Structures are given as C-alpha cells and as structure tokens.
Amino acid sequence: MSDTRSTTASARSGRVRIDDRPKHLATRLETGDIAVINIADLDKDSAAALVAAGPVAVLNAQPSLTGRTAALGPRLILDAGILLVDDLGQDIMSLREGQEVTVTGGKVLLESTVIATGKRVEDEDLEIEVADSAALFAGFEGAIEDYLAKDGATVLRGEGVPQLHELGNRPILLVTDASDAAGDLRALARPTLLATCARSRGGAPKRPPTSWPWTGERTSPSKHT
C-alpha cells in the first residue's frame, strides 16, 4: 500500500482497483484502496461488499442513484465515511490497475492532472423521490416478455429440463448471489444443489463458491437456471 494516502475530507489518495462488478472488485480491494466501478443505481448488496473491504473512495463511471430505486447502496457508502464520486464517464475505466490517483471534490487527478470530473455525492443527494412506479413496471413488463419469449418453454412447460429421478423427495434449493447467502446455507441441513440463479458476464451460470458448506449431493448447474 502507498504511504501517500490521505483520508482527509478534502482529498483522498490511493491505488485504484477497477471492475464493472462491485462484488468481484471487493474481493481484490484492500483497506485504503480506491474502488472504480461502472454501475447505475448501486445496490445495497454491492455497496455492502465494497464497504467491508474498506476503500477510502468509490468512483463510479455512472450515476450511483438515478431516482429509479431508493438510494440504499449510496447510503451505505456515505454512512461508512467513504467518499463517493458519481458520473465520471467511461474514461475513468481506462485507468490501469494499481495506479495512484487523488480524489478531491468531484475531480480525479493522476500525477496532478485532472483526468475525470464527476459529482461528489452528499447526504442531501440521497433524499430523492423514486420515479413513478408505472414507468418502472412498464420496463419490467417488457423485460419479462423478452425473458418468456426466450426461455418460456423451459420455465412454463419444463421443455429441455432433464428428469432427475434420483432426487426422490429430497429438498431442492435455488441459490442467488445475495451477500447473506453463505450464512443462510450454513443454517440448512443437507440441501441438494440444483442450480444457482446468478450468471457470469458471459451468460453462463456461476458455480457456487467452494467456501459454501455443502454436505449433500451436487448436481451440475450448467443445465438448470
């Protein structure tokens, strides 16, 4: 870690760690680093993962709050005393991993040169009204229609799903990538893993972390989503 880091309110410096996916980035962050992300409407679980890693600042290429959802993620960041700068633009993602930058106000400096300018998020910015729900549901409805057009036969009629007779009456568990999933699994007795709901960037289902304490059988998640 750099000895030049500052945690003053006016300017904060540190090594940048860059990833479009905040939860993945959190696994590489060290205390005092600067997180660089690229996500609109930062969600609560992603923000919690970042906070746990202890960065001095979070730089977002997109707005962390757009008004479409409640500002739960940004609230966690600010409550932890972490500087949050929004809407820096896609050029911020071109920084090289490990470069030292300084963040002052809404400006990001590399070797004393301003390379990006965004908006520093303050507490008062979080007091926004969530957008009209009718518009949100209209977008959601369209997404559902697209999903059913692509996977409706599998979801509604089970077409293409193999028969798993050997499971018998054993319980089957669908697992998401929620931040508290591992803790919930530890409270269960001998579940059988059928599928995970999360997908990787390439579209393939993610495999569960090896740290999850499975004691039952595992079936391949590659054919079940």
N, C-alpha and C positions, 0 to 999 in steps of 0.2 A: 504494500500500500504506500501511497505517496505521503510524504511528511508535509506537503504543501496544502493539504486540505484545510478548509476553513468552514466552520459551522455557524458563522455569524449570520444574522438575519439579512444583511445587505448583500453578501456574496458567498457562494459555496463552490468549492472546487473538488475535483476528484476524477478518478478513472471512469470512463464510460463503459457500460455493458449494454449491448444492443440486441433486441429481439422483438419481432412483431407480437410475440405471445408472452404476456407478462408472467404467467405461471412458469413457463420454461425459463425465462430470464431470471426469475427468483432463485432458481437452483444454482446459478452461477454468481449471483451478486454476493459481495462481501460488505461488511459494515463500512460505511464511508464512501462507497462507490456511487456513481450517478447512473440511474436507470434510464434507458432510452427506449420508448415503446411507440407503437403505432396502432392505436385502437380508439375508436369513437365510443363514448359512453362507458368509461372504465367501470367494470362491475365490481361488486363487493368482494367476491372470492379472489379475483386477480389482485385487487388492491391489498387485501389481507396478506397474500403471499409476498408481495413486494415489501410491505411494512415489516414483516417478520425477518426479512433479510437485512434491514437497517440501512438503506441508502440515504444519502444526505439530500438528494433531489431526484425527482422523476420528471423527465422531459418527454412530452407526448407530441408526435407529429400531427395528431388530430385533436379535436376538442374532447376533453375527458367528460364533458357534460354538454349535451345538445338540447336538453329540455324534453327529450323523448321518454326518459326514465328519471326516477329520483336519483339524486347525486350521492348515492351511498358509498361508492368507491372513492371519489374525490374527498368525501368527508373523512373517511378512514385515513387517507394520506395526510390531510391537514391536521387532524387530531393527533397524529403521531409526531407532529413538528417537522414534517418533511416538506421541502419546497416542491411545488407542483407548477410547471410551466406548460401551457397548452398551445395547440395550434401552431407549432413551429414549422410545419411544412415538411415535405418528404425529403428535402435536402439533409435534414438532421440525421436521417437513417444512413447517410453515406459516410458518417464518421467511422473511423477504424476502432475496432475493439481495443480497449486499453489506453486510448488517447486521453490526455489530461485536458479537461475543459474547466472553465469558470462560468458560473451562472450568477448573474446579477440582475435583479428585477426580472424582466422578460427577455433578457438578452443572453445568448450563449457565446462565449469567447474562446477561441483556440489560438494560443500564442498571442494574446492581446488583440486579436482581430475578431470582430463580430461576424459569426458565421450563420446565425439564425436569430430571428426575433419572434417572440410569441407573446402570450398573455399570462402573467403570473396570476394563479387562481387564489383568491382571497375568500375568507369565510362568507362575506356578503354575496359572493357569486353563487354560492350553493343554494341560496334562497330563491329558487326559480320555480315557476309553475310548470308542472308536467304537461306536455302537449295534449290536445284534445284526443280523448280515447277513441273516438270514432275513426279518426285518421289512422291511428295505430292499429286498430283492429282490421281496417281495410287492408293494410300492408300485411298483417298476419294472415288474413284470409287468402291473399294471393300466394303467400309462401306455402300455405297448406295445400292449395290447389296444385302448385308445382310439385310438391312432395308426393301427393297422391297420384299425380299423373306418372311419376317416375317409379314409385315403389308401392302404389296402391294394391296391386295384385298380391304382393307379398304380405303387406300389413293387414289387409282386409280378408283375404282368402287363403293366405298361407301358401301361395304358389311358390315353388322353389325351395321351401323350407324342408330339410331332411327330417325324417322321423327318428326320434331318439327314444326308442322303446326301453333302452336300458336304464333310463332315468326313473321309471316307475313313478312312485308317489313322492319322490324326494323333492324338497323345495328348490325352486329356481330363482336366482337373484339377478336382476339387471342393475348394473353399476354405472353411475355417472362419474364425472371427474370433479365433483364438488370437493371443496377443501376439507370437509369433515368426513369424507367417505371412509378413509382408513380407520378412523376411530369407531364409526358405526359398524364396520365389518368385524372389528375385534369383539364386539358385543354379541355377535351371532355365533351359532353353533353349527359347524359343518355345512355351510352352504355349498351348492353346486354352481359353479360359474358358467352361465350360458353365454353372456355377451356383455360388452361394455357399450355404453351409449356414445362415448366420445370418439371423435375421429381425428386422425393426424392431418397435417396440412395437405398431404397428397390424397386424402379421401379414404384411406384405409383405416379400419378400426384400430384403435390403440390397444395394446396389450396391457393388462394390469401391472402396476409396479410390483417388483419382486418382494418388496417390504410388506405387502399385504399378507396377513396371517392366515392364508387358506389352509384348511385341514381336510377339506373334501376334495372331490374329483374336479378336474378342469376339462372342459370341452373347448374345442377351438373356437375363438370368437370371429374367425375370418369369414364364416358363412352366416353369422347371425348378427343382425344390427337392430 
